[in-house]
Amino acid sequence: MKKIILGALALMFGAIGFAQNNSSTVTQGGNNNVGHATQTGELNVSDITQDNNNQVPHEAFVVQTGKRNDSKVEQTSFGIGIKNVANVDQNGEDNEADVRQQGGGNDMIDIDQMGDDNYSLTHQYGEDHNATIYQNGINNWSWVKANNGNNDTQNVTQDGDDNIGSIDTKGSDNTASILQVGNNNNAGSKPPYTGPEGILQIGDGNDASIDVYGDGNTTFIDQLGNSNEAIMEVGVYGGASYNTASFMQDGNNNSLQTYMVSADNNNVDGLQEGNDNYFRVTVRGDRNDVNMSAVGNGNRGSWNVRSDWPDASDDNMLDITQTGDNNFTNGVVAGDFNDIDITQTGTGNSVGTLWYGSDGVNILGNGNDVDITQFGQNNMSLNAVSGNSNTILVNQN
């Protein structure tokens, strides 16, 4: 892959090249700099660097048309409300764009790549930043990173096959979103911040993961297609409270896993529509509300409300609904005053033997309530209780 670099350290400088094997370097130091690089051809390289310590903005614009272009933009300008602008437009094959901004805030990055094997990386320091990445092609990769900022917005859109999108942002009230349309996409995000975030994948063989730690976050994963996998971790890396997470998978062979560790007062909603769906839910914390629904054939689900760390998992609500054929669910409750509701509608419903661990409903604690309702044929429910004042109600029709 090739790279493009935009930089500025003078009053104004522009570079335009139309021949093959072009190389353009723009270096500017001063105030209110504007850097331009326009290249048409093959094997182009553009490097723009803009730097000063004053409270003035920079602007950099790169247009490349051809193959194996390389562009990199670096902008540095300190001060409150400074708005640096970097725009990179690449059209061809094997392009690579690397844009970095460091300033007081309101910076903007816009990268458009259309072609094959594109690579894009953005890195912003400060607050109130905006980064937009659009890739259209095959085997694209994009990474968006924002450090120690608030009110940042990051958007990644990929249209093609074998794309990978990743967002890593820190601060408060940030918004991050990833949209992938195609096959074999992979989306990951690690947002230790307060604000909404989501991943939408349309296609086959998609893989999505989100890590949430902090309070008051709202996040979602929606997958439309076949062989999708989704993993969401809440509080695994430092605790999380009052978060809302949702899943939706529409297709075949979907997999959904959510882990809540040192997590209190969180809400998780999951929906699977299709064939051969399975989910796993792990809760370690208090007063969490988890709702999982599966509509289709061969649905399987396991859940675990643990007490090994923290010391107890109390007052949690878990609602499992399976509609279709050959439904299975299995789980463990270790704590006090938890409420478990299981509803299975279809043929061959089973609570226990097997799917993933301790047969049926296994309770260790006090004051827990379990309500199991099964509609259909060949229903089975296995239950084991250890503790005081626990209640299990089983209704089979």
C-alpha positions, 0 to 999 in steps of 0.5 A: 500500500501507498500513503498520502500525507497533508501538512502545512507550515507556511502562509499558503502552498499548492501542488498539482501533478498530472504525470506518473510517479508524482511526489508532492510535499507541502510544509507550512508554518504560520497562520491561516494556512491552506494546502492543496495537492492534486495528483492524477496518475499512478504511484503518487505521493503527497505529504502535507504538514501544517504546524504552529502554536498559535490559535489559528486554523489550518486547511488541507485538501488532497485529490488523487486519482490513479493507483497506489497513491499514498497520502498523509496529513498532519495538522497541529494548532492549539487554542479553544475553538480552532477548526482545522480541516483535512479532506482527502479524496482518493479514487483508484487501487491500493490507496492509503490515507493517514490523517492526524489532527491535534488542536483545541477542538472543532477539527474535521476530517473527511476521507473518501476512498473508492477502489480496492485494498484501501486503508484509512487511519484518523487520529484526533486530539481535543474536543468537538471533533468530526471524522467521516470515513467512506470506503467503497471497494474490496478489502478496505480497512479503517481505524478511527481514534479520538483521545481525551475529547468530548462531543466527538462524532465518528462515522465509518461507512464501508460498502463492499467485501471483506471490510474491517471498521474500528472506532476507539474514542475516549471522553464524554457525550461522543457519538460513534457509528459503523455501517457496513454493507457487503460480505465478511465485514468485521466491526469493532469499537471500544468506547469508554465514554457517555454517548450513543454508538452503534454498528449496522451490518448488512451482508454475509459472515459479519462480525461485530464487537463492542466494549462499554465501560462507564455510565449512561451509555446507549449502544446497539448492534444490528446485523442483517444477513447470514452467519453473523456474530455479535459480542458486547461486553459491559463493564468488563474493563472497569465497571458500568452502570445505567447503560442500555444495549440492544441486539438485532440479528436477522438471518441464519446461524447467528451468534450473540454474546453479552457479558456484564461484569461489575455492572449495575442497573443496566438494560440489555435487549436481544432479538434473533430472527432466523435459523440456528440462532444461539445466545449467551448471557452473563451477568455479574452485578445488581438490578440489571434487566436482560431480555432475549428473544429468538424466533426461528428454528433450533434456537439455543440460549444459555445464561448465568447470573453469577455471584463469584465476583462481585460477591453477589448478583441480586435483584436482576431480571432475566426474560427469555422467549423462544418461538420456533422448533427445538428450542433449548435454554439452560442457566444458573442463578447465584444470588438473591431476589432475582427474577427469571422468566422463560417462555418457549413456544413450539415443538421440542422445547427444553429447559436443560440437557443440554445446552451449555452448562448446569442442567436446566435452572440451577439456583443457589441463593435466597428469595429467587423467582423462576417462572417457566412456560412451555407451549408445544410437544415434548416439553421438558424442564429440569430445576434444582434449588438450593437456598431459602424462600425460592419459588419455581413455577412450571406451566406446560401445555 
